[in-house]
Amino acid sequence: MNPEALSSWQVWAVLSAVFAALTAIFAKVGVEDINPDLATFIRTIIVLISFSLILFATGQFRSPGSISPKSWIFLLLSGLGTGASWLCYFRALKLGPATLVAPIDKLSVVLVALFGVVFRGERPSLNGWLGIVLIAAGSVLIVVKR
């Protein structure tokens, strides 16, 4: 991968999608024989250790004192949201097939767009709205039984 690609948000977004897809499959297998809350806890520890190693190895770890109170509050809220999402996701994977759980989970894309409009004043283009509607429709089509 060339150095310019590493500064492209599009490349990172595609990589995020690839890893999210792998996460669903790996998690489905991993949660088969254990409690989904315990599975989420184990996953969280692995994420914490991995990011700690990355931050220390790259010299990016810094004193929390230089982080603004606003950032702390919203990072706390984001962390709580992530934890709740993971707990629900692993519970859903324990109970249902990954091929149905993941598309419903991806309705978060639609919700992000709606929340971005309502709370952040973001304005998707006409093509953006069309894509949002198609994502919603696709998620519904995948899970609706005929």
C-alpha positions as CSV (number, residue, x, y, z in Angstrom):
1,M,0.0,0.0,0.0
2,N,1.4,3.4,-1.0
3,P,1.9,6.1,1.7
4,E,-0.8,8.3,0.2
5,A,-3.4,5.6,0.7
6,L,-2.7,5.5,4.4
7,S,-3.9,9.1,4.7
8,S,-7.2,8.3,2.8
9,W,-10.3,8.0,4.9
10,Q,-11.8,5.8,2.2
11,V,-9.1,3.2,2.5
12,W,-9.5,3.1,6.3
13,A,-13.3,2.9,5.9
14,V,-13.0,-0.1,3.6
15,L,-10.5,-1.8,5.9
16,S,-13.0,-1.2,8.8
17,A,-15.7,-2.9,6.8
18,V,-13.4,-5.9,6.1
19,F,-12.4,-6.2,9.7
20,A,-16.0,-5.8,10.9
21,A,-17.1,-8.6,8.5
22,L,-14.3,-10.9,9.8
23,T,-15.3,-9.9,13.4
24,A,-18.9,-11.1,12.8
25,I,-17.7,-14.5,11.5
26,F,-15.0,-15.0,14.2
27,A,-17.4,-13.9,16.9
28,K,-20.1,-16.2,15.8
29,V,-17.8,-19.2,16.1
30,G,-16.2,-17.9,19.3
31,V,-19.5,-17.3,21.1
32,E,-21.0,-20.8,20.3
33,D,-19.9,-22.5,23.5
34,I,-19.8,-19.6,26.0
35,N,-21.9,-16.9,27.5
36,P,-22.1,-13.9,25.2
37,D,-21.3,-11.5,28.0
38,L,-18.1,-13.4,28.8
39,A,-17.2,-13.4,25.1
40,T,-17.7,-9.7,25.0
41,F,-15.5,-9.3,28.1
42,I,-12.7,-11.4,26.6
43,R,-12.9,-9.4,23.3
44,T,-12.7,-6.1,25.2
45,I,-9.6,-7.2,27.0
46,I,-8.0,-8.2,23.7
47,V,-8.9,-4.9,22.2
48,L,-7.5,-3.0,25.3
49,I,-4.2,-4.9,25.2
50,S,-3.8,-4.5,21.5
51,F,-4.4,-0.8,21.5
52,S,-2.1,-0.3,24.5
53,L,0.7,-2.1,22.6
54,I,0.1,0.0,19.5
55,L,0.1,3.3,21.4
56,F,3.3,2.4,23.4
57,A,5.1,1.0,20.3
58,T,4.3,4.1,18.2
59,G,5.0,6.6,21.0
60,Q,1.4,8.0,20.8
61,F,0.5,7.4,24.4
62,R,0.2,10.7,26.2
63,S,-0.9,12.0,29.5
64,P,-4.7,12.1,29.9
65,G,-4.3,15.6,31.5
66,S,-4.0,17.1,28.0
67,I,-7.4,15.9,26.9
68,S,-10.2,18.4,27.3
69,P,-13.2,17.7,29.5
70,K,-15.5,17.8,26.5
71,S,-13.4,15.1,24.8
72,W,-13.5,13.0,28.0
73,I,-17.3,13.2,28.3
74,F,-17.9,12.3,24.7
75,L,-15.2,9.5,24.7
76,L,-16.9,8.2,27.9
77,L,-20.3,8.2,26.1
78,S,-18.8,6.6,23.0
79,G,-17.2,3.9,25.1
80,L,-20.5,3.2,26.9
81,G,-22.2,3.0,23.5
82,T,-19.6,0.7,22.2
83,G,-19.9,-1.6,25.2
84,A,-23.7,-1.7,24.9
85,S,-23.4,-2.4,21.2
86,W,-20.9,-5.2,21.7
87,L,-23.0,-6.8,24.4
88,C,-26.1,-6.7,22.2
89,Y,-24.2,-7.8,19.1
90,F,-22.7,-10.9,20.8
91,R,-26.1,-11.8,22.4
92,A,-27.6,-11.5,18.9
93,L,-24.9,-13.7,17.4
94,K,-25.3,-16.3,20.1
95,L,-29.0,-16.5,19.3
96,G,-29.1,-16.0,15.5
97,P,-27.1,-16.5,12.3
98,A,-24.4,-14.0,11.5
99,T,-25.9,-13.6,8.0
100,L,-29.0,-12.1,9.6
101,V,-27.5,-10.4,12.6
102,A,-24.8,-8.4,10.7
103,P,-27.3,-6.7,8.2
104,I,-29.5,-5.6,11.1
105,D,-26.4,-4.3,12.9
106,K,-25.5,-2.3,9.8
107,L,-28.7,-0.3,10.2
108,S,-26.4,1.7,12.4
109,V,-25.2,3.3,9.1
110,V,-28.7,4.6,8.6
111,L,-29.0,5.7,12.2
112,V,-25.6,7.5,12.0
113,A,-26.9,9.5,9.0
114,L,-30.1,10.4,10.8
115,F,-28.3,11.3,14.1
116,G,-25.8,13.3,12.0
117,V,-28.6,15.4,10.5
118,V,-30.5,15.9,13.7
119,F,-27.7,16.5,16.2
120,R,-24.8,17.7,14.0
121,G,-26.5,19.6,11.3
122,E,-24.9,17.4,8.6
123,R,-26.6,17.4,5.2
124,P,-26.2,14.4,3.0
125,S,-26.4,14.9,-0.8
126,L,-29.3,13.5,-2.8
127,N,-27.0,10.5,-3.7
128,G,-26.1,10.2,0.0
129,W,-29.8,10.0,0.9
130,L,-30.4,7.4,-1.9
131,G,-27.6,5.3,-0.5
132,I,-28.9,5.6,3.0
133,V,-32.4,4.4,1.9
134,L,-30.8,1.6,-0.1
135,I,-28.9,0.4,2.9
136,A,-32.0,0.4,5.0
137,A,-34.0,-1.4,2.3
138,G,-31.2,-3.9,1.8
139,S,-31.0,-4.7,5.5
140,V,-34.8,-5.2,5.7
141,L,-34.8,-7.4,2.6
142,I,-32.1,-9.6,3.9
143,V,-34.0,-10.4,7.2
144,V,-37.6,-10.5,6.0
145,K,-38.9,-14.0,5.5
146,R,-41.3,-14.7,2.7
